[in-house]
Structure formats: C-alpha cells, structure tokens
C-alpha cells in the first residue's frame, strides 16, 4: 500500500496508481482517504464488495459445516430415488382408481 500526500497528489496519477495497488492519501502525515482501483470490475461486483449484508451472509455460510462432493451426490440421488418411488406409487394408485 502506497501513501501520497494530498498536497502533491493529482487525480489522474492517483487513479492510475490505484489500479496496481491501494493508495492512501494523507494530509499532514495522517491518512484521510483510500483509493482503490476497480478497473475491470462490474457494477455488481462493486455493489457486493461494499455490501455489509452480503459479507454477513458470506461469514454465516463459512461457519456452516461442509460436505464432500460424494456426500452431496448421494444426497441428491437419494432424493431423486425417493421422488421417483413416490411418483410410481401415485401412478399405481391412479391406475387402481381408474379401474374401479
């Protein structure tokens, strides 16, 4: 992170420099601003990057337990098989009802 005094800073050079590294603007040796380059980022990335709600959600998700891909696939397949069995049972019931 580079520092530059506000007295010697010009906007164009600060913007250019901020694309490579964060730039702290100082006044009388004390930090007063931070310039961060955002070239190449979308509006959505900028919005999410500064959203407290988004970062709280990320922190909550990171505290949650994880599962392996194999476990996830087993869970998905079990749910799929359960739905298929349920669907087949519904079809059998419907066929019996139609026969009566």
C-alpha positions as CSV (number, residue, x, y, z in Angstrom):
1,X,0.0,0.0,0.0
2,X,1.5,3.3,-1.1
3,X,1.0,6.7,0.6
4,X,0.9,10.0,-1.0
5,X,0.3,13.5,0.5
6,X,-2.8,15.2,-0.7
7,X,-0.8,18.4,-1.4
8,X,1.3,16.5,-4.1
9,X,-1.4,14.3,-5.5
10,X,-3.1,14.8,-8.8
11,X,-6.2,12.8,-9.6
12,X,-5.0,11.2,-12.8
13,X,-1.8,9.8,-11.3
14,X,-3.7,8.6,-8.2
15,X,-6.3,6.7,-10.3
16,X,-3.6,5.1,-12.4
17,X,-1.5,4.1,-9.4
18,X,-4.6,2.7,-7.6
19,X,-5.1,0.1,-10.4
20,X,-1.8,-1.6,-9.3
21,X,-2.1,-1.1,-5.5
22,X,-4.2,0.6,-2.9
23,X,-3.2,4.2,-2.4
24,X,-3.6,6.0,0.9
25,X,-3.9,9.8,0.7
26,X,-2.5,11.6,3.6
27,X,-2.9,15.2,4.9
28,X,-0.2,16.4,7.3
29,X,1.0,12.8,7.5
30,X,-2.3,11.4,8.6
31,X,-4.5,9.1,6.4
32,X,-7.6,10.8,5.0
33,X,-8.6,8.7,2.1
34,X,-8.1,5.3,0.4
35,X,-8.1,5.0,-3.3
36,X,-8.8,1.5,-4.7
37,X,-8.6,0.7,-8.4
38,X,-11.8,-1.0,-9.7
39,X,-10.9,-1.2,-13.4
40,X,-12.4,-4.3,-15.0
41,X,-15.0,-4.9,-12.2
42,X,-18.7,-5.0,-12.9
43,X,-21.2,-2.8,-11.2
44,X,-22.5,-5.9,-9.4
45,X,-19.0,-6.8,-8.1
46,X,-18.6,-3.2,-6.8
47,X,-22.0,-3.3,-5.1
48,X,-21.4,-6.7,-3.4
49,X,-17.9,-5.8,-2.4
50,X,-19.2,-2.9,-0.3
51,X,-22.4,-4.6,1.0
52,X,-22.5,-5.3,4.7
53,X,-25.5,-7.6,4.2
54,X,-23.5,-9.7,1.6
55,X,-20.4,-10.1,3.7
56,X,-22.5,-11.1,6.8
57,X,-24.2,-13.8,4.6
58,X,-20.7,-15.0,3.4
59,X,-19.5,-15.1,7.1
60,X,-22.5,-17.1,8.1
61,X,-22.1,-19.6,5.3
62,X,-18.4,-20.1,6.1
63,X,-19.3,-21.0,9.7
64,X,-21.6,-23.8,8.4
65,X,-20.3,-27.3,8.0
66,X,-19.3,-28.6,4.6
67,X,-19.8,-31.9,2.9
68,X,-17.8,-33.7,0.3
69,X,-18.9,-33.9,-3.3
70,X,-19.6,-37.6,-2.9
71,X,-21.9,-37.0,0.1
72,X,-23.7,-34.3,-1.9
73,X,-24.2,-36.6,-4.9
74,X,-25.5,-39.3,-2.5
75,X,-28.0,-36.9,-1.0
76,X,-29.2,-35.7,-4.5
77,X,-29.5,-39.3,-5.7
78,X,-31.4,-40.4,-2.6
79,X,-33.9,-37.5,-3.1
80,X,-34.2,-38.4,-6.7
81,X,-35.0,-42.0,-6.0
82,X,-37.5,-41.0,-3.3
83,X,-39.3,-38.8,-5.7
84,X,-39.3,-41.5,-8.4
85,X,-40.7,-44.0,-5.9
86,X,-43.4,-41.6,-4.8
87,X,-44.3,-40.8,-8.4
88,X,-44.6,-44.5,-9.2
89,X,-46.8,-45.1,-6.2
90,X,-49.0,-42.3,-7.2
91,X,-49.3,-43.7,-10.7
92,X,-50.3,-47.2,-9.3
93,X,-52.9,-45.6,-7.1
94,X,-54.3,-43.6,-10.0
95,X,-54.5,-46.7,-12.2
96,X,-56.3,-48.6,-9.5
97,X,-58.8,-45.8,-9.1
98,X,-59.5,-45.7,-12.8
99,X,-60.1,-49.5,-12.9
100,X,-62.9,-49.2,-10.3
